[in-house]
């Protein structure tokens, strides 16, 4: 597999924080990736990521059902490269090429 240019890692115990943490992480995308992709590509990447995470959330929630007194742990790792990116959400991985 190709080596990523940039990696975004988000870890939280709160479902409500996932979107905010990902939005903050997008602000730190290196210029090399911004130069290699159009604004439309970058916007599409964000949409794919949010759709993938939101779509998997119920499954991840049920798989990692902790005791009632403990919050589940959500870990998201996004690797950005030239013309591809991958998402790993609590062990569920998907690679997107364009």
C-alpha positions as CSV (number, residue, x, y, z in Angstrom):
1,X,0.0,0.0,0.0
2,X,1.1,3.5,-0.7
3,X,2.5,5.6,2.1
4,X,0.1,8.4,3.4
5,X,1.1,12.0,3.3
6,X,-1.0,12.9,6.3
7,X,-2.7,11.0,9.1
8,X,-5.6,12.3,11.2
9,X,-6.3,10.5,14.5
10,X,-9.3,11.2,16.6
11,X,-10.1,9.4,19.9
12,X,-13.1,10.3,22.1
13,X,-15.6,8.7,24.5
14,X,-18.4,11.0,23.2
15,X,-20.4,10.5,20.0
16,X,-21.2,14.2,20.2
17,X,-17.5,15.2,19.9
18,X,-16.7,13.1,16.9
19,X,-17.9,15.6,14.3
20,X,-16.2,18.6,16.1
21,X,-12.9,16.7,16.5
22,X,-12.9,15.7,12.8
23,X,-13.8,19.3,11.7
24,X,-10.8,20.6,13.8
25,X,-8.5,18.0,12.3
26,X,-9.5,19.1,8.7
27,X,-8.1,22.5,9.5
28,X,-4.6,21.0,9.7
29,X,-4.5,19.3,6.3
30,X,-1.0,20.0,4.8
31,X,-0.7,22.2,1.8
32,X,0.7,19.3,-0.3
33,X,-2.7,17.5,-0.2
34,X,-4.6,20.8,-0.8
35,X,-2.4,21.5,-3.9
36,X,-2.8,18.0,-5.3
37,X,-6.6,18.1,-4.9
38,X,-9.4,20.5,-5.9
39,X,-11.7,22.1,-3.4
40,X,-14.4,19.7,-4.7
41,X,-12.2,16.7,-4.0
42,X,-11.5,17.9,-0.5
43,X,-15.2,18.6,0.2
44,X,-16.0,15.1,-1.2
45,X,-13.5,13.5,1.1
46,X,-15.1,15.2,4.1
47,X,-18.5,14.0,3.0
48,X,-17.3,10.4,2.5
49,X,-15.7,10.4,5.9
50,X,-18.8,11.8,7.7
51,X,-21.1,9.4,5.8
52,X,-18.9,6.4,6.6
53,X,-18.5,7.3,10.3
54,X,-22.2,8.1,10.8
55,X,-23.2,4.9,8.9
56,X,-21.0,2.7,11.0
57,X,-21.8,4.4,14.3
58,X,-24.8,2.1,15.3
59,X,-22.7,-1.0,14.5
60,X,-19.7,0.2,16.4
61,X,-21.9,1.3,19.3
62,X,-23.4,-2.2,19.5
63,X,-20.0,-4.0,19.1
64,X,-18.3,-2.1,21.9
65,X,-21.2,-2.0,24.3
66,X,-19.4,-1.3,27.6
67,X,-21.0,-1.6,31.1
68,X,-23.6,1.1,31.7
69,X,-21.3,3.1,33.9
70,X,-18.5,3.3,31.3
71,X,-18.6,5.3,28.0
72,X,-17.6,3.5,24.7
73,X,-14.3,4.5,23.1
74,X,-14.3,5.7,19.5
75,X,-11.1,5.7,17.5
76,X,-10.9,7.1,14.0
77,X,-7.8,7.1,11.9
78,X,-7.8,8.7,8.5
79,X,-4.8,8.5,6.1
80,X,-4.7,11.0,3.3
81,X,-2.5,10.4,0.2
82,X,-2.5,11.6,-3.4
83,X,-5.7,10.4,-5.0
84,X,-6.7,8.1,-2.2
85,X,-7.6,8.1,1.5
86,X,-8.5,5.4,4.0
87,X,-10.6,5.4,7.1
88,X,-10.3,3.1,10.1
89,X,-13.2,3.4,12.6
90,X,-12.8,1.1,15.6
91,X,-11.3,-1.6,13.4
92,X,-13.6,-1.1,10.3
93,X,-11.3,0.0,7.4
94,X,-12.2,1.2,4.0
95,X,-10.0,2.6,1.2
96,X,-11.3,5.2,-1.3
97,X,-9.5,5.9,-4.6
98,X,-10.4,8.7,-7.1
